[in-house]
């Protein structure tokens, strides 16, 4: 498959997952939502974390799916990129949703950078190893 089609699929799946499929996770990944909507109780203090992790895993699977299906990448590389993308997406979304340090524009530019980086690594590394 043409690599450009893979990149376009990655971008489309990013839009689908980051905007349309989050559902309740869009709210639940924010500390402020828990403070506002859940009775004050220490046991809920960190419940935003699993919500953010669920979104991060969903997004990473969606964005990397075209690479896994249509490009020949070693499993170790896919696993390393999966963990990298999960960590970066968690950090970026936490900056936007909880720390209020960046806005939506910066958030999306960072996610697009992740996608392009992932695509280039999956596309070029196996070719360089051959």
C-alpha positions, 0 to 999 in steps of 0.5 A: 500500500502506498505509504501516503495512504497509511499517513492519511488513514492515521490522520483520519483515525486521529480525528475520529478518536480524539474528537468523536469517540472519546465520549464520557472520557473527554470529561472524566480525564479532567480532574476538575470534572471529578471535583465538580460531579463526584462527592468529595471523597479521597477514594476518587482523587485519582480516578481521572488517571484511568480515564485518561489512560483509557483514552490514551490507549484507544487513541494509540491503537487507532492511530497505529493500526494502519502502520500495523496492518499495512506496513512491515514493521518489526514487533519490537518497533511497534511496541516501542512506538506504542509505549512512546505514543501512550506516554506522550499523549498522556503528558500532552492531554494532561497539560491541556486538560488538567494543568491548563498549560496549553490549548487545543491548538498546541495539543493538536499540533503535538498529536500531529507531530506524534503521528508524523514521527510514528509514520516516518519511523515505521516507514523508514526504519525497516527499509534501513534495516533491509 
